Amino acid sequence: MSDASRNVHFNLHAPTLLRLESVTFYCLSTFAMKIADRTFIISGGASGLGLATAKDLHSAGAYVSLLDLNADSGSQIVSELGARAKFFETDVSDTESIKAAVDGTIAWVTQTGKEIGGVIAGAGVGLPGLIVDKKNEPISISSIDFVLNINLRGTLDLIRQAVPHMTTNKPAGPDGERGVIIMIASSAAFDGQMGQVAYAASKGAVAALTLPLARDLSRYGIRAVTIAPAMFDSAMTKMMGAKVKESLYKAMEFPKRAGQPDEFARVVRDSVENVMLNGTVLRLDGAMRMPARL
Ligand SMILES: NC(=O)c1ccc[n+]([C@@H]2O[C@H](COP(=O)([O-])OP(=O)(O)OC[C@H]3O[C@@H](n4cnc5c(N)ncnc54)[C@H](O)[C@@H]3O)[C@@H](O)[C@H]2O)c1
């Protein structure tokens, strides 16, 4: 700190300091992107990380449009959340299915007047398979397609179809922002394990497309952020055997536990509100680096 600025700092009278603090507070809240009274499209919103995100954004006053294959869970969540939630049975690997869900969401937005504030592309699957198995059989192309079609193609297709409805938003706040795209990668994008070629390829691609997506959308004031979680409690990780979980815990640094969906949702909320988060991949892993094998 220079002498001049130190003097300025220490010569302030209390009322001036208070005034300065209130100016600072005013500035921070002015720059935050607004969640309330905006609609967020959340794929995979009927379970796990997507559901926690939907509940958190909803509790902050958002309207949530949940896109998922699981219609039973989707309808139940909408009846719990009430009028600010809608469910669309959607298969993100099917372009027409996404189109129907986006069209349905836009029809809802037309009624409510709560424009699209963001997309959270959370639908995802894992299907382990070695590139070549013990019988020297290569991994089936159908299992590679299955994972890539949902995790990568489905993510990009949803974004592609939703974005034209965001570029026409009224610019908001001092930055003139029009919304945010949030994607879910995984630790496997960086340290994929044996048997994860397809999953790691899908998640690595999501991580890689984050910066060019932010660059494409910057002229509209739309941001792109990817979150890369390690092991979080969800339906996906419930299927893991005790032995697999135990060896994952051993690879953890601190804390030695699975992440909780609400801890993930808090990072989504900050990614929505904090306009400086853009074009980046946020690891959410307690310093865990996955070993080659479990
Ligand atoms: N839980 C973890 O440990 C973890 C770690 C890293 C990354 N992830 C990623 O987080 C995302 C959310 O996973 P989760 O852990 O909450 O799992 P989850 O199984 O609880 O939720 C995934 C949701 O996606 C839906 N879905 C699957 N295929 C779909 C399709 N074709 N169309 C529409 N919806 C579909 C499922 O019905 C489910 O509701 C996934 O992309 C996953 O790869 C999870």
The ligand as a Gaussian input file, in Angstrom:
#p B3LYP/6-31G(d) Opt

LIG

0 1
 N      -22.446000     -37.896000      -8.406000
 C      -21.172000     -37.839000      -8.732000
 O      -20.307000     -38.332000      -8.009000
 C      -20.749000     -37.112000      -9.979000
 C      -19.394000     -36.825000     -10.135000
 C      -18.972000     -36.163000     -11.268000
 C      -19.891000     -35.784000     -12.224000
 N      -21.210000     -36.077000     -12.059000
 C      -22.141000     -35.650000     -13.111000
 O      -23.197000     -34.922000     -12.514000
 C      -24.350000     -35.022000     -13.342000
 C      -25.543000     -35.375000     -12.468000
 O      -25.348000     -36.695000     -11.977000
 P      -25.900000     -37.188000     -10.569000
 O      -24.755000     -37.677000      -9.790000
 O      -26.806000     -36.183000      -9.986000
 O      -26.684000     -38.505000     -11.045000
 P      -28.209000     -38.902000     -10.962000
 O      -28.259000     -40.241000     -11.597000
 O      -28.723000     -38.732000      -9.580000
 O      -28.925000     -37.814000     -11.896000
 C      -28.799000     -37.820000     -13.287000
 C      -30.154000     -37.498000     -13.888000
 O      -30.004000     -37.455000     -15.311000
 C      -31.150000     -38.063000     -15.865000
 N      -30.859000     -38.560000     -17.208000
 C      -30.089000     -39.594000     -17.581000
 N      -30.117000     -39.773000     -18.905000
 C      -30.929000     -38.813000     -19.399000
 C      -31.368000     -38.463000     -20.701000
 N      -30.995000     -39.169000     -21.771000
 N      -32.198000     -37.401000     -20.829000
 C      -32.615000     -36.706000     -19.750000
 N      -32.243000     -36.990000     -18.491000
 C      -31.412000     -38.041000     -18.326000
 C      -31.497000     -39.193000     -14.920000
 O      -32.851000     -39.614000     -15.078000
 C      -31.232000     -38.543000     -13.577000
 O      -32.401000     -37.919000     -13.068000
 C      -24.013000     -36.047000     -14.415000
 O      -23.650000     -35.360000     -15.591000
 C      -22.818000     -36.766000     -13.848000
 O      -21.990000     -37.307000     -14.869000
 C      -21.666000     -36.734000     -10.957000

